[in-house]
């Protein structure tokens, strides 16, 4: 990933400098720090730098139509999903969003995290059907065209896998390693409430069992209260149709609930009097406590945050101004406040929240900071509108132990060394 | 008992739908009615009581053959795990530093085994085993966990009657369960 790009050398010299600098330090591509950027430019000589006119101004660029579906600049080729290279198998596996390489709160569709349990199916939307049955007055079948006839709505929500990360060492090196099973998008679809009303709920309807049309026929039970509140049947993400990895052509979206319940490739909804107790809500996605008991139906993703810049794998090039930036989110509502500490937790100050602060969406926070060049530990903690405060890892472990596995929303501090290298302070 | 009632209940719903056109109008009039045959073809949900388990039976003896052919390559010859998860053993380990979560040590309900194997296994060809083979391989996995005898033959009734060892160890969501005081200075 740190191999120099083999195109015009002069045109890429600055970028190459960044890449090779990263390679020498064993870090990722991103270099941080305004002072660092100026130092880089001053140290280079290139025909494309002032006072010379850069080469890309002296000849026309690529013509219209050279990219019918646009892709990122070739110089961003290393910003890709973080997919483990040593898994025993890749059909039931996950790939992470490179959070430390992204700005703002919206995850590009091509970098949205993936988790599937039986591979990614290829579904022809013309042959896809949604069946709605069980405790309803009128069992129904919908085509995708019919689903799109319902009144539509769009909302920005985060989605997070509940195993993000687990509680056991070794902990990850980068923000993506730690909490990259997290993304955020604008979702468009129909309120599940409208679709359920179309069939008519019978007395005794307590939950909806959702099933995917993948090779795992993944099945989860959703409380009827959630289904009648903000649950959606989604067909578009960030303006375009869902990607296959995100459930094309139809998925369930349960804002703030653990990712696994947001069933992709949705083909069936069965209204029932009680949960189905599928493998995914008994053997998996239950939380083992130190006494051997296990919590079941732990739906909500609790408040959490992480600093993405600077973060593990990056390097501060020189002392001086350095914006601290990160993301915060809560499945229980809006983010009310994010506190940041730059002195290993001895004192905290509130960061600025980028507006708009949306319900169950990522919230970007920022804090201006001047690094004095000495070793430091920086970290963030989120507080949501319920007053809940993101806990430390020690606080979580004291209650839940290391066997808990899911729902780790701990604060993750980053250690900055005197040479500017950023690493996971818990590792 | 539930599984015997269900087809009758489903039929009753169907009859009711046919003879009661006076029911509430659908607000948007979108979609068409799903027929009982369509629902029966797609509804493969088995709940914790075993409702909706299909007819048929399978023996531990036959289950060993099914397992060796379809499951052992990933889950190991005796369910000890490999590319696929460990399926056997682990009883008594859940409260230790090295919990081993298997069908025998962790799963609360036996009918879930049939549900999951039928819908998702074997991973390279899900929904390819006959119901008899799914009963048989479920029986074999339960046998490997000392929950069935080597001579056992498993069907809807006997599978639903098995009480899994970890059945009573599941509790509700107790979160929020930690309290960070959010100290601002001199922490």
Interface residues (C-beta under 8 A of the other chain):
Chain A: X88 X89 X91 X92 X117 X118 X131 X132 X133 X137 X138 X139 X140 X141 X142 X146 X149 X150 X194 X197 X198 X199 X200 X209 X211 X215 X216 X217 X218 X219 X267 X268 X270 X272 X274 X276 X277 X278 X279 X282 X283 X286 X288 X289 X290 X291 X292 X293 X294 X295 X296 X297 X298 X299 X300 X302 X339 X341 X345 X346 X347 X348 X349 X381 X383 X388 X389 X390 X391 X392 X395 X396 X398 X399 X400 X402 X403 X407
Chain B: X13 X17 X23 X24 X26 X27 X28 X30 X31 X32 X33 X34 X38 X39 X42 X43 X44 X45 X46 X47 X48 X74 X83 X94 X95 X97 X99 X101 X103 X106 X107 X108 X109 X112 X115 X116 X119 X120 X123 X126 X127 X166 X169 X170 X171 X172 X173 X174 X175 X176 X177 X178 X179 X180 X181 X182 X183 X184 X185 X186 X187
